[in-house]
Amino acid sequence: MKRDSRLSGVLHVLLHMAEAGRPATSESLAKAMQTNPVVIRRILAGLREAGFVRSEKGHGGGWTIARNLAAITMRDVYEAIGRPHLIAMGNRTEAPGCLVEQAVNAALDTSFRDAEALLLDRFGQVTLATLAADFHARMAARTIPAQEHIHG
């Protein structure tokens, strides 16, 4: 099963926007993310509906963060992008009448629910400000100019 990297990608885009300090165009963000501007616009339109970003048209326009970074958690973004599956594993369902399969699936279901609850709780503790601070700490620890750390 292919990994779903949407959350990582959206968080990446949001941090680029925050670092830009000015409106970012879909084209510049797409270049940074190595994707099509239409993909960026679709993602950001959903985040605009959630109130995380806003867009301005015209010369000098583009996308900006609409809230303080400390007010947006990874869980908020996860929910805004449609709550994609967190765990790729699932239960075997070929023999629903089999008592062994039922016992195994019950144990797995409990484990999956517990793991998802822990992960969502952690997502709720990490804000975009936390991620931005980590980025800045990593930049400060390196001797390479900042422009090389921010693509685009």
N, C-alpha and C positions, 0 to 999 in steps of 0.2 A: 504494500500500500504506500502510495506517495505521501510524503510528509506535507502538512499544510503549514506554510510559512507566512500566511497572511498577517497574523498578529505581529510577528517580527518585522515584516515589511512596513506595516502601518506605523509601528513605533519608530522605526528608522526614519520614515518620511516626516513624522511629527517632530523629531529631534532636529532634522535638517531645517525644517521650517523655523523652529525656535532659534537655531543658531544663526540663521540668515539675518535676523534683525530688520528685515524688510519683507514686503510681500514676495512670495516665491511663485513663479509661474509653473503651470503643469508641465511645461516643456523642460524647465530646469530640474524639477523634481524627478521627472521621468529619466532624464539623463543620469542623474545621481543614482537612481534605482535600476538603471539598465532595463527599462520597460517602455511601453508606449504611453504617451500623454493621456490617451483615452482611459487607460487603466487607472492612472493617478486621479483623473477627474471623477471617475466612478467611485473610487475609494473615498475621496475627499467630500463628495456630495453626501455620502452616508454619514461622514463625521460632522458635516455641517448640520444635518438634521438632528444629530445628537447634541449640537451646540458646542463642539470642540474647536471647530475652525469656521472661518468666514472667508468670503471671496469678495474682491473688489474688481470691477471691470474697468477697462480703459488703460491709458498710458500710465505706467507705474503701478498698475493693479496686480492682483495675484491672490494667493492664499496666505492667510495668517492664522496664528493660534488665537482662539477667541477667549480662552480662559487662562488663568495663572497655571503654570505647569504643576504647581503643588496641589492643584484642585482636580487633576486628572490622573486616575490610577490606570494601571495596566488592565485591571478588571473592567473599568469603564470602557476602555477601547475594545477589549475582547467582546463585551456585550454589544457595542456599537457596530461591530463588523459581523454580527449575527451568531455569536456563540458557536464557533466551529468546534468540531469534536476535539476533545483534549487527549483522548486515549484511542489509539488506532486498533487496539485489541478488542475482540468481542467473544461472544459465547458460541459454542457449537450448538446448532439447532436441528441437526439431521434426525434425531430420535427424541422428540419432545416427551414421549411416554416413558423413556428410560430413566429409572430412578437414579442411576449413577450420573447421567447427564444433568438431571435436575439438581443433584447435590453439588456437583462441580459448578454449574451455572449460578446457583445461589451464593456460593462462596466467592466466585468471581464478581458477581454483581455487587456484593457488599464491598469487596476490595476496590472495585472501580469507583463506586460512589464515594468511599472514604478518600481515595487518592484525588478525585476531582474536587472534593470539598477542600482538601488541604491546598491544592494548587490554586483554586479560586480565592481562598483566603490570602495566600501569598501574593497573588496578583493585586488584591485589594490594598496591600500594604506598600506596594511599590508605585510611586508617582513618577510622572515625567520629570519632575524636578530632581528626583533621586537618580534617574537615568542620566540627566544632563550633568549632574554633579559628578557622577562616575566618569562620564566622557571627559569632563574638564580635568579631573584628577589624572586620567590616563594621558591626556595631552600634556599636562604639566610634567609628568614623569619621563616624557620622551624629549629628544633633542631635535626631532624632525619638525620643520615649520608646520604650523597649523593647517595651512592650505592643503597639505598632502594627506591630512587625516579626514578632511571633509571633501568627498568627491563631488564633482559637478562644478 
